[in-house]
Amino acid sequence: MAREPFRFSSADGTRLCRQILKDKLGFDPHDYVLEGVSQSLDGVDLLAITPTGSGKTSFLIAYLVVMNAILESPQLCPSAAFPKNPVMIIVVPTKSLELDMEPKFVKAGLKPLVINRDTVSRAKNASPRVDLWKKATEVQIQVLLLSPEQLRTKGYASLMENEEPGEIPPSARHSNRLDTHGLACAAGQS
């Protein structure tokens, strides 16, 4: 008889997520963050509408921190099935918000990459020149913070379609670096 899969949105699952986040981040996240992240880890799409400054980025950080902790130590949850080297793509409406979010991911031990018109321009003019879309395929990149206009670029299309397999490492092909769970946060009225 097949065992029922572990449910992160159960009491045991929420306890596990809380403990991982306390150990990795050094603080106890809000219950609503734990509830949303636990459900998302179970594959349930999440749309969180919360006031400005209430910790929407915490949902995103907690999701990846728990996933990475279990990938690093599978004994925490042997039945969990997460993509190896997951990457979260976040479309951010403003450059200032990208700049606000980036250090929060770094502080949580995650490796973000910001791609917007300014960062692309700086990378092209750098010596040596840097291809940010190629950099996005590197295994250590865990979070892509993109401005909306980047979704129409050839670089983004190539990343999603894997059109140039010679430039995209095996770890990024066939969607095994891109998780397909829905996790969205929106600003609400304060």
C-alpha positions as CSV (number, residue, x, y, z in Angstrom):
1,M,0.0,0.0,0.0
2,A,1.4,3.4,-1.0
3,R,2.3,5.9,1.7
4,E,0.4,9.1,1.6
5,P,2.8,12.0,0.7
6,F,4.0,14.3,3.4
7,R,1.8,17.4,3.7
8,F,3.6,20.6,4.6
9,S,0.2,22.2,5.5
10,S,-0.3,19.7,8.3
11,A,0.6,20.4,11.9
12,D,3.8,18.3,11.5
13,G,4.6,20.1,8.2
14,T,4.1,23.5,9.6
15,R,6.3,22.6,12.6
16,L,9.0,21.4,10.3
17,C,8.9,24.6,8.2
18,R,8.9,26.7,11.4
19,Q,12.0,24.9,12.7
20,I,13.9,25.1,9.5
21,L,13.2,28.8,9.2
22,K,14.2,29.5,12.8
23,D,17.4,27.6,12.3
24,K,18.2,29.2,8.9
25,L,16.9,32.7,9.4
26,G,17.2,33.1,13.1
27,F,13.6,34.2,13.7
28,D,10.1,32.8,13.9
29,P,8.1,33.8,10.9
30,H,4.5,35.1,11.1
31,D,1.9,32.3,11.2
32,Y,0.3,33.6,7.9
33,V,3.7,33.3,6.2
34,L,4.1,29.7,7.5
35,E,0.5,28.8,6.4
36,G,1.0,30.2,2.9
37,V,4.5,28.7,2.4
38,S,3.3,25.3,3.7
39,Q,0.4,25.2,1.3
40,S,2.7,26.3,-1.6
41,L,5.2,23.5,-0.8
42,D,2.2,21.1,-1.1
43,G,1.7,22.4,-4.7
44,V,-1.2,24.8,-3.9
45,D,-1.0,28.1,-5.7
46,L,-0.9,31.1,-3.4
47,L,-2.1,34.7,-3.9
48,A,-1.3,36.7,-0.8
49,I,-2.7,40.2,-0.6
50,T,-1.2,42.0,2.4
51,P,-0.5,45.7,3.3
52,T,2.7,47.4,2.2
53,G,5.6,46.5,4.5
54,S,3.9,43.4,5.9
55,G,6.5,40.9,4.7
56,K,5.4,39.7,1.3
57,T,9.1,39.0,0.4
58,S,9.1,36.7,3.5
59,F,6.8,34.3,1.7
60,L,9.3,34.1,-1.2
61,I,12.3,33.7,1.0
62,A,10.8,31.2,3.3
63,Y,9.6,29.0,0.4
64,L,13.1,28.8,-1.0
65,V,14.8,28.4,2.3
66,V,12.7,25.5,3.3
67,M,13.0,23.8,-0.1
68,N,16.8,24.3,0.0
69,A,17.1,23.0,3.5
70,I,15.3,19.8,2.6
71,L,17.4,19.4,-0.6
72,E,20.5,19.8,1.5
73,S,19.3,17.4,4.3
74,P,16.8,15.0,2.7
75,Q,16.3,13.2,6.0
76,L,14.3,16.2,7.2
77,C,11.5,15.1,4.8
78,P,12.4,11.9,2.9
79,S,9.2,12.0,0.8
80,A,9.7,15.6,-0.5
81,A,10.3,15.9,-4.2
82,F,11.7,19.3,-5.2
83,P,13.7,20.2,-8.3
84,K,17.4,20.1,-7.9
85,N,18.9,23.6,-7.8
86,P,15.6,25.4,-7.8
87,V,15.3,28.9,-9.2
88,M,12.5,31.4,-8.3
89,I,11.6,33.9,-11.0
90,I,10.0,37.1,-9.5
91,V,8.7,39.8,-11.8
92,V,9.1,43.1,-9.9
93,P,7.2,46.2,-11.0
94,T,9.9,48.8,-10.0
95,K,13.7,48.9,-9.9
96,S,13.6,50.4,-6.4
97,L,11.6,47.3,-5.2
98,E,14.2,45.1,-6.9
99,L,16.9,46.9,-5.1
100,D,15.0,46.6,-1.8
101,M,14.4,42.9,-2.2
102,E,17.9,41.8,-3.4
103,P,19.7,42.3,0.0
104,K,16.8,40.5,1.8
105,F,17.5,37.4,-0.3
106,V,21.2,37.7,0.3
107,K,20.7,38.0,4.0
108,A,18.7,34.8,3.9
109,G,21.7,33.0,2.3
110,L,20.1,33.0,-1.2
111,K,21.8,34.1,-4.4
112,P,19.7,36.6,-6.4
113,L,20.3,38.2,-9.8
114,V,18.6,41.4,-10.8
115,I,17.9,41.8,-14.5
116,N,16.5,45.1,-15.6
117,R,17.4,47.7,-18.2
118,D,20.1,49.3,-16.0
119,T,21.8,46.0,-14.9
120,V,21.8,44.8,-18.5
121,S,23.4,48.0,-19.7
122,R,26.0,47.9,-17.0
123,A,26.8,44.3,-17.7
124,K,27.2,45.0,-21.5
125,N,29.5,47.9,-20.8
126,A,31.6,46.0,-18.1
127,S,35.0,44.8,-18.8
128,P,34.9,41.9,-19.4
129,R,31.4,42.0,-20.8
130,V,28.8,40.0,-18.8
131,D,25.8,38.2,-20.3
132,L,23.2,38.3,-17.5
133,W,21.0,35.7,-19.2
134,K,23.9,33.3,-19.3
135,K,24.7,34.1,-15.7
136,A,21.1,33.4,-14.8
137,T,21.7,29.7,-15.8
138,E,24.5,29.3,-13.4
139,V,23.7,26.8,-10.7
140,Q,24.4,29.2,-7.8
141,I,21.7,31.6,-8.9
142,Q,18.5,30.9,-6.9
143,V,16.4,34.0,-7.5
144,L,15.8,36.0,-10.6
145,L,14.4,39.5,-9.9
146,L,13.2,40.7,-13.3
147,S,11.6,43.9,-14.4
148,P,8.5,43.4,-16.6
149,E,10.1,44.5,-19.8
150,Q,12.6,41.7,-19.5
151,L,9.8,39.2,-20.2
152,R,9.8,40.3,-23.8
153,T,13.5,39.9,-24.4
154,K,15.3,37.2,-26.4
155,G,17.3,36.4,-23.3
156,Y,14.2,35.5,-21.3
157,A,12.7,33.6,-24.2
158,S,15.9,31.6,-24.5
159,L,15.9,30.9,-20.8
160,M,12.3,29.6,-20.9
161,E,12.6,27.7,-24.2
162,N,16.1,26.4,-23.7
163,E,16.7,27.1,-27.4
164,E,20.5,27.1,-27.1
165,P,21.3,23.9,-25.2
166,G,25.0,24.5,-25.5
167,E,24.7,27.6,-23.4
168,I,22.3,26.2,-20.8
169,P,23.8,23.7,-18.5
170,P,22.0,20.3,-18.0
171,S,20.9,21.5,-14.5
172,A,18.8,24.1,-16.1
173,R,17.2,22.1,-18.9
174,H,13.8,20.4,-19.0
175,S,12.5,22.7,-16.2
176,N,14.3,20.9,-13.4
177,R,15.7,24.3,-12.2
178,L,12.4,26.1,-12.6
179,D,9.7,25.2,-10.1
180,T,6.2,25.4,-11.4
181,H,4.3,26.0,-8.2
182,G,2.4,29.3,-8.2
183,L,3.4,31.8,-5.5
184,A,2.4,35.4,-6.0
185,C,2.2,38.3,-3.6
186,A,0.4,41.5,-4.2
187,A,0.3,44.8,-2.2
188,G,-3.0,45.5,-0.5
189,Q,-4.5,48.6,1.0
190,S,-3.1,49.6,4.4
